[in-house]
Amino acid sequence: GVQVTVNGLPAPVQFVSPGQISVIVPYAVGSSIARIQVNNNGVLSNAVTTFVNLTAPGVFTVPPGGVGYGAVLHGDYSLVTAQNPAQVNETVSVYLTGLGTTNPVIQDGSAGPASSQTNNTIEVFIGGLQATVSYSGLAPQLAGLYQVNFTVPSGVTAGDNSLEIVGPDSDAAEALIPVGTALATSAASPSPQPAIARRHRPRRTPAK
């Protein structure tokens, strides 16, 4: 019986608890001020307003919480960890939310298509060095989840590095990515597949 509207548009509900409701902001809201209201079995809450950006990247982390190691996968879909770090010149995938509209356009709350592209340009920086982005779009078969494939740039220091995601009107750098010392001689680019859903599907809202 719980419904949420954003500027009068129904927001797909992902999670409900006594103290928290997680919803997907409808694509049509765009970049503006959003008016949010909850309908709990016919009883309306007060309406609150908040700013809406074109992008608001939030990297999912393992463990959940938004701060710590990012939900990043190697080309073989194993998790990037301190014991299994990413390597310079390797292409990996990071899973996140808040990258805005995509092409093709999909219905609010629907699972991502086999391949899509974000309309907003997304940049990735590892330890302050810019990485080459080869894919930025929705993660296939999952709703509200984005995937960015990028190549770890040369010159990154071994160890924990900041994982910074930059949009046209946002900058998020709470997550970390561990990088190893060995150079990857060849690394397959991960295809846009929902591998994260089979192993470490994120369920909490990341810190912004």
Backbone torsions as a table, in degrees:
resi	resn	phi	psi	omega
1	GLY	NA	9.3	-178.5
2	VAL	-97.3	129.4	175.2
3	GLN	-132.1	150.2	178.1
4	VAL	-132.1	136.7	174.2
5	THR	-119.7	146.1	174.8
6	VAL	-123.7	114.0	-173.3
7	ASN	53.1	37.9	178.6
8	GLY	82.0	-6.6	179.9
9	LEU	-91.2	135.0	177.7
10	PRO	-66.1	129.3	179.6
11	ALA	-99.8	124.8	178.2
12	PRO	-57.5	126.4	-176.9
13	VAL	-88.1	127.2	179.7
14	GLN	-101.2	-31.8	-171.3
15	PHE	-157.7	137.6	177.8
16	VAL	-134.3	132.0	172.9
17	SER	-140.8	174.0	179.4
18	PRO	-58.6	-24.9	-175.8
19	GLY	-121.7	1.3	-176.1
20	GLN	-152.1	140.0	171.2
21	ILE	-126.7	128.4	176.6
22	SER	-108.2	126.5	-179.4
23	VAL	-133.0	164.1	174.1
24	ILE	-98.1	126.3	178.4
25	VAL	-67.7	125.2	-179.9
26	PRO	-58.2	143.4	-178.9
27	TYR	-59.6	-34.9	-173.7
28	ALA	-71.0	-10.8	178.8
29	VAL	-63.4	-38.0	177.1
30	GLY	66.9	-156.0	-179.3
31	SER	-100.2	106.6	-174.7
32	SER	-168.3	-163.5	170.7
33	ILE	-98.0	129.2	-176.3
34	ALA	-103.0	137.1	175.0
35	ARG	-105.4	117.2	-172.6
36	ILE	-112.3	133.8	179.6
37	GLN	-144.0	144.0	-179.2
38	VAL	-108.6	136.4	172.9
39	ASN	-112.9	111.5	-178.4
40	ASN	-109.0	95.1	-178.7
41	ASN	53.5	45.1	176.5
42	GLY	90.3	-7.8	178.8
43	VAL	-99.2	118.6	-176.8
44	LEU	-85.8	138.5	174.1
45	SER	-80.7	174.5	166.8
46	ASN	-65.2	153.5	177.6
47	ALA	-96.7	134.0	178.9
48	VAL	-120.7	156.6	-179.8
49	THR	-118.9	151.0	176.5
50	THR	-151.9	159.7	178.2
51	PHE	-77.9	148.5	177.1
52	VAL	-124.5	124.8	175.9
53	ASN	-94.1	167.0	169.1
54	LEU	-62.8	-37.6	177.9
55	THR	-138.3	151.0	174.7
56	ALA	-150.2	72.7	-172.4
57	PRO	-60.7	136.5	172.6
58	GLY	-139.0	109.6	-178.2
59	VAL	-79.0	129.0	172.8
60	PHE	-70.8	148.8	-176.0
61	THR	-126.2	160.9	175.6
62	VAL	-125.1	110.7	1.4
63	PRO	-71.6	167.3	-176.6
64	PRO	-61.6	159.3	177.2
65	GLY	141.5	-21.1	177.0
66	GLY	91.8	-10.7	178.2
67	VAL	-126.3	130.3	-176.7
68	GLY	124.8	-154.3	-177.0
69	TYR	-70.6	130.0	179.1
70	GLY	-69.6	155.1	174.6
71	ALA	-76.8	87.0	-174.8
72	VAL	-121.1	136.5	-178.9
73	LEU	-117.4	143.9	170.4
74	HIS	-71.2	174.4	177.6
75	GLY	-62.1	-24.4	177.6
76	ASP	-92.5	9.7	177.7
77	TYR	70.9	15.2	169.8
78	SER	-82.0	153.5	-175.8
79	LEU	-75.2	137.2	173.2
80	VAL	-76.0	121.2	-179.8
81	THR	-135.7	175.6	176.4
82	ALA	-63.0	-31.7	178.4
83	GLN	-83.4	-19.3	-179.6
84	ASN	-134.5	66.2	-170.4
85	PRO	-74.6	162.4	170.5
86	ALA	-69.7	158.2	-179.9
87	GLN	-120.2	152.3	174.2
88	VAL	-57.0	136.2	-178.7
89	ASN	76.1	3.2	176.2
90	GLU	-89.2	142.2	175.0
91	THR	-97.3	125.6	-177.6
92	VAL	-127.3	170.7	180.0
93	SER	-120.3	135.8	174.9
94	VAL	-116.1	143.1	-177.8
95	TYR	-112.0	132.6	-171.1
96	LEU	-156.9	-178.4	178.1
97	THR	-131.1	167.7	170.2
98	GLY	83.7	30.8	-179.7
99	LEU	-98.7	3.8	171.8
100	GLY	83.9	-157.6	-173.1
101	THR	-70.7	158.8	-177.3
102	THR	-134.3	165.7	172.5
103	ASN	-122.9	117.7	8.2
104	PRO	-76.4	160.8	175.9
105	VAL	-73.7	137.3	176.9
106	ILE	-123.7	163.6	178.8
107	GLN	-70.4	143.8	178.7
108	ASP	-53.5	129.2	177.2
109	GLY	82.6	-3.0	178.8
110	SER	-80.9	154.8	177.4
111	ALA	-67.7	149.5	179.6
112	GLY	-65.0	149.5	177.1
113	PRO	-74.1	-178.3	-179.0
114	ALA	-59.8	-32.3	177.8
115	SER	-155.0	140.1	177.2
116	SER	-148.7	171.0	177.5
117	GLN	-135.0	138.8	174.6
118	THR	-70.7	140.2	176.0
119	ASN	-72.6	-25.8	178.1
120	ASN	-90.6	139.6	177.2
121	THR	-72.2	125.8	-179.2
122	ILE	-113.0	128.9	178.4
123	GLU	-114.4	150.7	-179.9
124	VAL	-126.1	135.0	176.4
125	PHE	-126.9	131.2	178.4
126	ILE	-112.1	116.4	-177.3
127	GLY	56.8	30.7	179.1
128	GLY	88.5	-6.8	179.7
129	LEU	-100.2	135.5	-176.3
130	GLN	-73.5	134.3	177.2
131	ALA	-99.9	154.6	176.3
132	THR	-83.7	121.9	179.9
133	VAL	-93.5	124.2	-179.8
134	SER	-105.3	-16.5	177.3
135	TYR	-154.9	135.1	175.3
136	SER	-144.3	107.7	-177.2
137	GLY	-172.3	-170.5	178.5
138	LEU	-72.1	144.6	172.6
139	ALA	-75.5	124.0	-175.6
140	PRO	-57.4	142.4	173.6
141	GLN	71.1	11.1	177.2
142	LEU	-130.5	147.9	-177.3
143	ALA	-97.3	130.7	174.7
144	GLY	74.8	7.3	-178.5
145	LEU	-111.7	131.4	179.2
146	TYR	-108.8	157.8	178.5
147	GLN	-132.8	132.5	175.5
148	VAL	-123.8	123.3	174.2
149	ASN	-97.4	131.2	-179.7
150	PHE	-147.0	158.1	179.8
151	THR	-104.0	127.6	179.5
152	VAL	-62.9	122.5	-173.8
153	PRO	-76.6	156.3	173.9
154	SER	-65.2	147.6	178.3
155	GLY	95.3	-6.7	178.9
156	VAL	-70.6	134.9	179.9
157	THR	-73.1	139.4	177.0
158	ALA	-64.4	144.4	-178.6
159	GLY	113.9	-162.8	-179.1
160	ASP	-76.4	129.2	178.8
161	ASN	-126.3	152.1	175.7
162	SER	-67.2	141.5	176.4
163	LEU	-112.4	99.9	-172.7
164	GLU	-105.0	126.4	178.7
165	ILE	-112.7	125.1	-174.2
166	VAL	-122.2	128.1	173.6
167	GLY	-111.5	-176.0	-178.0
168	PRO	-65.5	-22.6	-178.8
169	ASP	-139.4	28.4	-176.8
170	SER	-156.4	161.2	179.7
171	ASP	-155.8	117.3	-178.6
172	ALA	-125.7	130.9	-176.7
173	ALA	-143.6	35.9	-179.0
174	GLU	-80.0	-27.8	-174.6
175	ALA	-85.9	161.0	178.6
176	LEU	-120.8	157.2	172.2
177	ILE	-134.6	125.5	176.4
178	PRO	-80.0	135.6	-179.3
179	VAL	-121.9	136.5	-178.4
180	GLY	-87.6	-175.9	-176.1
181	THR	-97.3	-23.0	-175.8
182	ALA	-81.9	147.0	175.0
183	LEU	-85.3	134.6	176.9
184	ALA	-81.5	118.6	-179.0
185	THR	-73.0	-32.9	174.9
186	SER	-153.3	139.8	-179.0
187	ALA	-142.6	125.0	178.2
188	ALA	-72.7	139.7	177.5
189	SER	-77.8	124.6	180.0
190	PRO	-64.0	132.5	176.8
191	SER	-78.5	158.5	179.8
192	PRO	-69.2	89.5	178.9
193	GLN	-130.0	150.7	-175.9
194	PRO	-83.4	50.2	-177.8
195	ALA	-61.4	-31.6	-178.6
196	ILE	-60.9	-28.4	-177.7
197	ALA	-69.2	-27.7	-176.2
198	ARG	-83.6	-19.6	-174.0
199	ARG	-122.0	-51.7	-172.0
200	HIS	-136.1	56.1	-176.7
201	ARG	-64.6	121.4	-178.4
202	PRO	-71.5	144.4	-178.0
203	ARG	-131.3	-4.2	-179.1
204	ARG	-113.7	152.6	178.8
205	THR	-71.0	127.7	179.8
206	PRO	-74.5	155.2	174.5
207	ALA	-67.4	142.8	177.9
208	LYS	-101.3	NA	NA
